[in-house]
Amino acid sequence: MADIQSVRFALPLPPSINSQYTQVGKKRVLSKEHAKFKKQVRQKIHRLRVDGTITDEFILALNRGWVGLFLDFYFESPRRRDLDGGLKITQDALLDSLGINDNRVVDIHLVKRIAPGNPRVEVELEAIPTWQFDDEYVYLGESND
């Protein structure tokens, strides 16, 4: 079994769950804050690709294997936001930027921390080459059925 590969980096803190969508007429659409966050993530991933922190080999490993996602959310205050409110937007923006389907995520760790002067998300992204779902079932790939 190949070793787990990982990269670490920081992202801006995503908008709160209440700020991620807005109402336009009868339609619920992504807010400007949501779109801004996704753009910031794309730009950060692009910089990490250019500087070699995220390599083609790493992205290939994510696509061939499974994904572990470790997110430390640094909030301005301990009670103003829920820990899990930023998970989905961060996961989607990050994996979309890498061209990875988020159904490959098999392991998520969330931590709530406080940093009043420096809110952010510290990310560790792991490429897991093989993964056993439980003692009885091992994923062997898609069937031809």
Summary of the structure (lengths in Angstrom):
residues: 145
radius of gyration: 16.8
end to end distance: 28.0
largest distance: 54.5
contacts: 375
relative contact order: 0.25
helix: 34%
strand: 32%
